[in-house]
Amino acid sequence: MDASDFDFPYLLSRHAVEQMRKRGIPAAWVHRAIEHPDDEEIDSEDPSCRHAIKRSRDFGDRILRVIYNAATEPLTVVTAFFDE
């Protein structure tokens, strides 16, 4: 499922689209991480960016980290990846 498959309320940077495709991360997982994170962190280099952290069995019990710019309207997803 990608962002065109449902009402995805965020912008995706070109980098985010490329990385989500490369890493097999559906837009629905990104949406879930932002809306219902298990934890959130402020980015150490850019305080306008947040890290939404989500663990799920859907992810193979891995931890998904979604970095997004909270200062934009709508939010802009910068990247998404699985923590090692």
C-alpha positions as CSV (number, residue, x, y, z in Angstrom):
1,M,0.0,0.0,0.0
2,D,1.3,3.4,-0.9
3,A,0.2,6.9,0.0
4,S,-2.2,7.0,-3.0
5,D,-4.1,3.9,-1.7
6,F,-5.8,5.9,1.2
7,D,-6.1,9.4,2.5
8,F,-2.5,9.9,3.5
9,P,-2.4,13.2,5.4
10,Y,1.3,14.0,5.1
11,L,3.8,15.0,2.4
12,L,6.5,12.6,1.5
13,S,10.0,13.9,0.6
14,R,11.6,12.4,-2.5
15,H,14.1,10.8,-0.1
16,A,11.3,9.3,2.0
17,V,9.6,7.8,-1.0
18,E,12.9,6.3,-2.3
19,Q,13.8,4.8,1.1
20,M,10.4,3.5,1.9
21,R,10.4,1.7,-1.5
22,K,13.9,0.4,-1.1
23,R,13.2,-0.8,2.5
24,G,9.7,-2.2,1.8
25,I,7.9,0.2,4.2
26,P,4.3,0.8,3.3
27,A,2.8,4.2,3.7
28,A,0.2,2.7,6.1
29,W,3.1,1.8,8.5
30,V,4.5,5.3,8.4
31,H,1.0,6.7,9.1
32,R,0.6,4.3,12.0
33,A,4.0,5.3,13.5
34,I,3.3,9.0,13.3
35,E,-0.3,8.7,14.7
36,H,0.4,6.1,17.4
37,P,4.1,6.1,18.3
38,D,5.4,4.0,21.1
39,D,7.9,6.8,21.7
40,E,8.9,10.1,20.2
41,E,12.2,12.0,20.2
42,I,13.2,15.5,19.0
43,D,15.9,15.3,16.4
44,S,19.3,16.2,17.9
45,E,20.4,18.2,14.8
46,D,17.1,19.8,13.8
47,P,14.6,20.6,16.6
48,S,11.8,21.0,14.0
49,C,12.1,17.3,13.2
50,R,10.6,14.5,15.3
51,H,11.3,10.8,15.4
52,A,8.2,8.6,15.7
53,I,9.2,5.2,17.0
54,K,6.9,2.2,16.6
55,R,7.4,-1.5,17.3
56,S,4.9,-4.0,15.6
57,R,4.6,-7.6,14.7
58,D,3.7,-6.3,11.3
59,F,7.3,-5.2,11.0
60,G,8.7,-8.6,11.9
61,D,9.0,-7.4,15.5
62,R,11.5,-4.7,14.4
63,I,11.4,-1.0,15.4
64,L,10.3,1.4,12.7
65,R,11.7,5.0,13.0
66,V,9.9,7.7,11.0
67,I,11.6,11.1,10.9
68,Y,9.3,14.0,10.0
69,N,9.3,17.7,10.0
70,A,6.7,18.9,12.4
71,A,7.1,22.6,11.4
72,T,5.5,22.1,8.0
73,E,1.8,22.0,7.2
74,P,1.0,19.2,6.5
75,L,3.8,17.3,8.2
76,T,6.6,16.2,5.8
77,V,8.1,12.8,6.2
78,V,11.8,13.0,5.8
79,T,12.7,9.3,5.9
80,A,11.7,6.0,7.4
81,F,13.9,3.0,8.4
82,F,14.1,0.1,10.8
83,D,16.4,0.5,13.8
84,E,19.2,-2.0,14.1
